[in-house]
């Protein structure tokens, strides 16, 4: 009887419990999607973690490690892995 007032908090029909976009990471400052606005691979700005990887002749890009976006980035560009942190792989991609 005490359970009569309890409510199921699972998502209702048509609702989603997924989060759009990549998960946050305190080591990385995401600027925007690298290939498009909704790309999970993100152009990455300067932080105390990334400062040693920045290069004026290359883009720093972070992708969720092992994701489809990660794999396709490596296939599309001459990406060189420079670090991993909190579920992300960080790449340096030379500008053409």
Helices and strands as residue ranges (DSSP letters): G 2-5, E 29-33, E 42-45, E 58-64, H 68-76, E 79-85, E 88-94
